[in-house]
Amino acid sequence: MRHYYMKEWAGVDPQTGGPLWIRWEDENGNLIHGADKKEPFKISTTDIYNQASNLFIKSAYPDLTGGISNDFSYKNFSLSVYCNYVIGSTINFSQRQSIDDDGMVLSKGQMNFIKGWTRWEKPGDMATHPRLIFGGNKNSSQPSSRYLENGSYFKVQNVTLSYMFPDLFSGLKIYAGIDNLAVYTKFSGADPDVNIESPNVGQSKWGETYGAPRRYTLGVNLSF
C-alpha cells in the first residue's frame, strides 16, 4: 500500500516561531530515513529542513468509500437523492505551499485560516503556523506532512425532484435537479473529492484547484 514518504512536520518552536521537523539518528548520530529500514537510536526535532528524515507518514488510501441512494414517492411526485462519502482519506494539499507559505511569496500567501489555526507572534505562543517572514521561514513551506489533511467527506452529489402528470397528460414528466449540492468535510481546500490513485491537490502548472461546480438542470420527459 502506498504511503506518503516525506519529512514529518513537528510543528512550530514556541520560543522562536521557527518550523520543526522530525529527525532520526543512528547510534553514531548520523541521519537515517524510513527507507533505510533501521530502528532509530534517537528521535529528535530539527529546524533545518535538509537535516530532517524522510519518513513513511500515512497511507494514501482511505479506509472506506461508498454511496447512498434513496428514492421517495408521494402521489405523482418523486424525489431522488444520491450521496457519496469517503472515510479515513489523507490528501496532500500541495497548493498550500504557495498560499500558506509563511511569507515566501507575499503575493501568493492568501490562505484563510480555518478554525484552530493560529500564527506565531511572540515567544511562548503555541501556534500552528510559523512566524511570518518575508522570503519564508527556514524552508517551512517545502513539502512535508504539514500539508497532509484529513480528506474525509460526505457529499450530497445529486438531488432530483420530478412530477408525473396524470390522466390526460399521462407519460409526461417534468423534473429539476441539483448536482454537488453540499459537502461536509474538515479539508481546508475547495473539494476533497480527489482521484484516490493520485490523492494530491494543487499539482497543476499554476497550482490552481477548483471545487466541482453546482449544476442545475430542468427537463421534460415524454413517453407514448
DOPA-887442 format. One line per field, with one value per residue (C-alpha): x negated, y, z negated. Coordinates in steps of 0.02 Angstrom, whole numbers, plus 50000, padded with zeros to 5 digits. Each point is the difference from the previous one (the first is absolute). Example, Ala and Ser with C-alpha at 12.3 -4.5 7.8 and 13.67 -1.06 7.14 Angstrom:
2
px: [49385  49931] $
py: [49775  50172] $
pz: [49610  50033] $
This chain:
224
px: [50000  49933  49952  49950  49812  49938  49935  50110  50060  49973  50085  49937  49864  50094  49846  49940  50152  49892  50054  49955  49985  49964  49821  49948  49820  49902  49886  49863  50109  50018  50161  50105  50163  50150  49944  49837  50101  49902  50073  49951  49884  50058  50152  49993  50055  49904  50035  49889  50102  49859  49952  50173  50038  50111  50128  50151  50138  50174  50086  50058  50163  50161  50068  50173  50094  50181  50162  50180  50149  50179  50161  50158  50172  50161  50146  49928  49842  49833  49842  49833  49848  49825  49856  49823  49871  49817  49935  49818  49931  49839  49970  49836  50062  49841  50080  49978  49813  50041  50153  49944  49812  49956  49944  49901  50099  50108  50108  50054  50016  50189  50052  50149  49973  50129  50060  49858  49857  49894  49845  49847  49975  49899  49895  50108  50136  50062  50041  50038  49911  49821  49952  50040  49835  49974  49909  50063  49958  49860  50080  50158  50104  49899  50090  50035  50143  50048  50109  50082  50182  50149  50094  50151  50164  50186  50067  50179  49960  50171  50178  50138  50184  50122  50186  50097  50158  50155  50147  50004  49814  49948  49822  49946  49873  49908  49850  49873  49833  49847  49826  49868  50125  49893  49842  49956  49814  49856  49891  49943  50002  50139  50046  49937  50071  49835  49932  49958  49857  49921  50066  49909  50077  49909  49882  50043  49881  50069  50063  50183  50135  50185  50146  50131  50125  50180  50108  50187  50103  50179  50076  50153  50029  50140  50041  50135] $
py: [50000  50170  50123  50181  49999  50169  50102  49993  50168  50024  50168  50171  50041  50100  50103  50051  49974  49893  49838  49830  49829  49825  49936  49818  49957  49839  49961  50106  50154  49978  50048  49851  49987  49886  49910  49952  49872  50034  50032  50176  50010  50178  50099  50188  50156  50120  50171  49963  49923  49901  49923  49924  49819  49941  49885  49896  50110  49939  49889  50087  49900  50025  49871  49997  50070  49981  50075  50013  50014  50029  50022  50071  50009  50087  49996  50065  50073  49910  50055  49917  50033  49933  50027  49934  49997  49966  49956  50003  50085  50102  50136  50085  50178  50059  50161  50063  50007  50160  50071  49951  50028  50111  50145  49910  50087  50138  50015  49818  49988  50018  49851  50033  49913  49872  49979  49949  50069  50137  50098  50013  50179  49999  49880  49874  49993  49824  50030  49892  50115  50065  50182  50100  50055  50081  49871  49855  49922  49870  49903  49975  49990  49858  49832  49915  49923  50178  50001  49831  50024  49895  49973  49910  50070  49973  50074  50025  49959  50016  50043  49985  50040  49943  50007  49877  50074  49891  49959  50102  50038  49826  49967  50180  50031  50158  50002  50115  49948  50066  49924  50028  50075  49991  49924  49976  49987  50066  50019  50182  49998  50016  49817  49842  49888  49955  49857  49864  49939  50174  50082  50165  50171  50144  49909  50095  50124  50150  49905  50046  49886  50022  49911  49911  50131  49996  49959  50025  49902  50015  49872  49921  49817  49948  49818  49926] $
pz: [50000  50049  49863  50002  49982  49945  49856  49846  49938  49812  49982  49950  49874  49867  49958  50173  50112  50115  50084  49930  50082  49934  50008  49981  49954  49983  49853  50078  50020  50188  50088  50054  50098  49996  50158  49913  49902  49841  49829  49944  49851  49969  50055  49986  50093  50110  50073  50152  50139  50082  49832  49975  50044  50141  49922  50046  49930  50046  50125  50158  50002  49901  49880  50077  50149  50047  50058  49943  50117  49947  50098  49921  50080  49952  50119  50164  49925  49990  49910  50034  49891  50030  49876  49996  49861  49961  49827  49947  50154  49993  50130  50040  50023  50087  50059  49823  50033  50096  49911  49824  50014  49850  50108  50134  50138  49928  50155  49979  49812  50000  49894  49889  49833  49952  49821  49885  50106  49923  50052  49885  49941  49839  49894  49910  50134  50032  50183  50151  50123  49992  49986  50156  50080  50170  50107  49895  49833  50017  50143  49899  50159  50077  50022  49835  49902  49952  50155  49973  49956  49950  50163  49928  50063  50026  50161  50059  50181  50081  49953  50131  49979  50133  50032  50109  50075  49981  50112  50160  49995  49944  50057  49974  49862  49951  49886  49919  49929  49909  50010  49865  49879  49843  49929  49816  49963  49896  50155  50020  50190  50127  50022  49913  50138  50083  50103  49873  50110  49993  49841  50023  50021  50084  50117  50158  50082  49905  49847  50023  49932  50019  49919  50104  50059  49943  50151  50023  50126  50061  50115  50076  50040  50116  50033  50110] $
